[in-house]
Amino acid sequence: MQVVCIFQRLFCHLSSLERWLTSTCSSLVKRNGISAHDCFDRIYLLGLEDESSKSVSNFFTRRGLFESKMLMILNDLNRAIESHPNVIWLRFNKAAIYSILAKSDLLNEEIANINKLFDSNPALLDDQLIHCIYMC
């Protein structure tokens, strides 16, 4: 139940996380002078405008683009966690993405990392919002 509640709350904030990562980590996601976000949006729009595309292929195109974008966000989160290992929101967001991608083994590993972080730093629970998400 605790994990379900965490992810219900975090899914609402995933798009804002993506915008934050795109804006604050732009140096990490630059590709040929175009941000990765813009690049994937362009590919997505071109795929929809392709008259020879069928709805099934559009689904797979969108799914592939979505997974690629999530993997890019995971890469950025991993880099941020290396620099700031005690920032709990980075780990919550990483766990949410693993859940979205149905990677249960990695999700369980990240939840264990979150629990270790709370065990080693109980002061994190002083924040009302973090306490609510964690104890849900």
C-alpha positions as CSV (number, residue, x, y, z in Angstrom):
1,M,0.0,0.0,0.0
2,Q,2.9,2.4,0.9
3,V,4.5,2.0,-2.6
4,V,1.1,2.5,-4.4
5,C,0.5,5.7,-2.5
6,I,4.0,7.0,-3.3
7,F,3.6,6.4,-7.0
8,Q,0.0,7.8,-7.2
9,R,1.4,11.1,-5.9
10,L,4.5,11.1,-8.0
11,F,2.8,10.3,-11.3
12,C,1.1,13.7,-10.9
13,H,4.4,15.4,-10.8
14,L,6.2,13.5,-13.6
15,S,5.6,16.1,-16.3
16,S,7.0,18.8,-14.0
17,L,10.0,16.6,-13.3
18,E,10.6,16.3,-17.0
19,R,10.4,20.0,-17.5
20,W,12.7,20.6,-14.6
21,L,15.3,18.1,-15.9
22,T,15.1,19.5,-19.4
23,S,15.6,23.1,-18.2
24,T,18.2,22.5,-15.4
25,C,20.2,19.8,-17.1
26,S,20.1,21.2,-20.6
27,S,23.9,20.8,-20.9
28,L,23.5,17.1,-20.3
29,V,20.7,16.6,-22.9
30,K,21.9,18.8,-25.8
31,R,22.1,17.1,-29.1
32,N,23.3,19.1,-32.1
33,G,22.2,22.3,-30.5
34,I,18.6,21.1,-30.0
35,S,17.4,19.9,-26.6
36,A,16.5,16.2,-26.5
37,H,13.0,17.2,-25.4
38,D,12.5,19.2,-28.6
39,C,14.1,16.5,-30.7
40,F,11.7,13.9,-29.4
41,D,8.7,16.2,-29.8
42,R,9.7,16.8,-33.4
43,I,10.1,13.1,-34.1
44,Y,6.7,12.4,-32.5
45,L,5.0,15.0,-34.5
46,L,6.6,13.9,-37.8
47,G,5.5,10.3,-37.0
48,L,1.9,11.5,-36.6
49,E,2.0,13.5,-39.8
50,D,3.3,10.6,-41.9
51,E,0.4,9.6,-44.0
52,S,1.7,6.1,-44.6
53,S,1.7,5.4,-40.8
54,K,-0.9,3.2,-39.5
55,S,-2.3,3.6,-36.0
56,V,-0.5,0.5,-34.8
57,S,2.8,1.7,-36.0
58,N,2.0,5.1,-34.4
59,F,1.5,3.3,-31.1
60,F,4.8,1.6,-31.3
61,T,6.5,4.8,-32.4
62,R,5.0,6.7,-29.5
63,R,5.9,3.9,-27.1
64,G,9.5,3.8,-28.3
65,L,9.8,7.5,-28.0
66,F,8.3,7.5,-24.5
67,E,10.7,4.8,-23.4
68,S,13.6,6.6,-24.9
69,K,12.6,9.8,-23.1
70,M,12.2,8.0,-19.8
71,L,15.7,6.4,-20.2
72,M,17.1,9.9,-20.9
73,I,15.5,11.1,-17.7
74,L,16.8,8.1,-15.8
75,N,20.3,8.9,-17.1
76,D,20.0,12.5,-15.9
77,L,18.7,11.3,-12.5
78,N,21.6,8.9,-12.1
79,R,24.0,11.7,-12.8
80,A,22.2,14.0,-10.3
81,I,22.1,11.2,-7.7
82,E,25.9,10.7,-8.1
83,S,26.3,14.4,-7.3
84,H,23.6,14.6,-4.6
85,P,23.1,11.2,-3.1
86,N,21.0,12.4,-0.2
87,V,18.3,14.2,-2.2
88,I,15.3,12.0,-1.6
89,W,13.2,13.5,-4.5
90,L,15.6,12.2,-7.0
91,R,15.3,8.7,-5.7
92,F,11.4,9.0,-5.6
93,N,11.3,10.1,-9.2
94,K,13.7,7.4,-10.3
95,A,11.5,4.8,-8.6
96,A,8.4,6.2,-10.2
97,I,10.0,5.9,-13.7
98,Y,11.0,2.3,-13.0
99,S,7.4,1.6,-12.1
100,I,6.2,3.3,-15.3
101,L,8.6,1.2,-17.4
102,A,7.5,-2.0,-15.5
103,K,11.0,-2.7,-14.3
104,S,10.1,-4.4,-11.0
105,D,13.6,-5.6,-10.1
106,L,15.1,-2.1,-10.5
107,L,12.0,-0.6,-8.7
108,N,12.5,-3.0,-5.7
109,E,16.2,-2.1,-5.6
110,E,15.4,1.7,-5.7
111,I,12.8,1.3,-2.9
112,A,15.5,-0.5,-0.8
113,N,17.8,2.5,-1.5
114,I,15.1,4.9,-0.4
115,N,14.6,2.9,2.8
116,K,18.4,2.9,3.5
117,L,18.4,6.7,3.0
118,F,15.6,7.1,5.5
119,D,17.3,4.8,8.0
120,S,20.6,6.7,7.7
121,N,19.0,10.1,7.8
122,P,15.8,10.1,9.8
123,A,15.7,13.9,9.7
124,L,14.3,13.6,6.2
125,L,11.0,12.6,7.7
126,D,10.8,16.1,9.4
127,D,9.5,17.4,6.0
128,Q,5.7,17.0,6.1
129,L,5.4,16.2,2.4
130,I,8.1,13.6,2.4
131,H,6.7,12.1,5.7
132,C,3.3,11.9,4.1
133,I,4.6,10.1,0.9
134,Y,6.8,7.8,2.8
135,M,4.3,6.8,5.5
136,C,1.3,6.6,3.2
